[in-house]
Amino acid sequence: MTTTGRGVTYSFWAICIIGFFAILSSTMSKNPVLNPFAHALGTPDSLLGFVAAASTIPGILVSLPAGSLSDIFGRRRVLFVSGAVFASAPFLYLFVNSWWQLALVRFYHGFATATFVPVTNAFVAELFPAKRAERISLFSSITTVGRTAAPFLGGYVLFITNYGFRQLYLAVAVAGVTAFVTSLLLLKEKPRTPGRDAGSLGEAGLKLLKGWAAVTGNPRILAVGLVEAAQYYAFGATEFFLVGYLREVARLDSLSFGLILGSQLAILPILKPSIGRLSDRAGRKLPIAFGSLISAAALAAIPFTVQFPLLLMLSMMYGAGFAAVTSSTPALVSELTDEALMGTAMGFLGTIMDVGQTLGPIITGFILSTRLGYAGSFAVLATILLATCAIFVIAKMSESKTAGEFV
């Protein structure tokens, strides 16, 4: 392996270590501690959702600007800012005495992940131009391990401390500080090309606006973004309402629906790297199209059974479809834009993803309250996935007529 190759590999695994501890920290700050902590602070029931959603708002606000700033000033500098939030936010929970203070801290903490995800995706795509989907998927799988471990670790800390919220947030702080220190010590960045110097503040602002216009005005990126938004729209709704179906309709016990829900997350780190590798070799269209079809079919079928084995199979099937789509969309977006705007493109993808994940539970909740119930709610989710898949395929077919090939 060449010196350059070793440096790229070193940087990649440094990003993976940072990502593991960063996502472990941010997830453990909310799952499972946020609900009981909010109740202990006397949060009104009508405001619990506001407290829970406070950390998702920054994703809509800053993912795009953060990605753009990383294009102008470099990935490493922007990741340092994100790391500083990961490291400092957990300590603020120690001084929270009311629900509105908790909401403010959650809002601040949300800036860490909102900045981190698009910038690291751009970083990895830049490091591995020929293996983008595989490496982004591997990185995502490692962060998923941290996300999956967080509820178990957080629950254990709450158990042994008898709901010691401050002890829990000290553990969150340890993980956040570890991510920040690791970024300081290990993270290295490729030398920037002369054309990417930030210049004056006015020039940087102009580059920012031009980058946004170029990305948001690209119909191919918009088509991919629509698929991404639909996937996270369905994911956010399924994550919240599937447990209700399993409990209220299927009448399963907590262990059974825990296994069903956990199977969706467990399958992601298993499948995403291999599907990403396939996407690098065979193209992005097939994993995205077939993944959308598989996840739509699984969601549409859920309301027609109450049997545990079938529901477990459908849950894993949905997870497989979600993994297929999301292993390919970031890589495809990175290929549809100029390298100098890669962070901007990833930021746009992060923004539209957060919009979808925020709207999914809200709109599905309204549908669920009508006569359509669970059957109608899951049918609507499946229809949205199919419709956006059709738009994506049509866009790719139109592109092939002009370019002569599929990306």
HELIX and SHEET records of a PDB file:
HELIX    1   1 THR A    3  MET A   28  1                                  26    
HELIX    2   2 LEU A   34  ALA A   40  1                                   7    
HELIX    3   3 ASP A   45  ALA A   53  1                                   9    
HELIX    4   4 ILE A   57  PHE A   73  1                                  17    
HELIX    5   5 ARG A   75  LEU A   92  1                                  18    
HELIX    6   6 TYR A   93  PHE A   95  5                                   3    
HELIX    7   7 TRP A   99  LEU A  127  1                                  29    
HELIX    8   8 ARG A  132  ILE A  160  1                                  29    
HELIX    9   9 PHE A  165  LEU A  186  1                                  22    
HELIX   10  10 PRO A  194  ARG A  196  5                                   3    
HELIX   11  11 LEU A  201  THR A  216  1                                  16    
HELIX   12  12 PRO A  219  GLU A  248  1                                  30    
HELIX   13  13 SER A  254  ALA A  282  1                                  29    
HELIX   14  14 LYS A  285  ALA A  301  1                                  17    
HELIX   15  15 ILE A  302  PHE A  304  5                                   3    
HELIX   16  16 PHE A  308  THR A  326  1                                  19    
HELIX   17  17 THR A  329  GLU A  335  1                                   7    
HELIX   18  18 GLU A  339  LEU A  341  5                                   3    
HELIX   19  19 MET A  342  LEU A  368  1                                  27    
HELIX   20  20 GLY A  373  ALA A  403  1                                  31    
END                                                                             
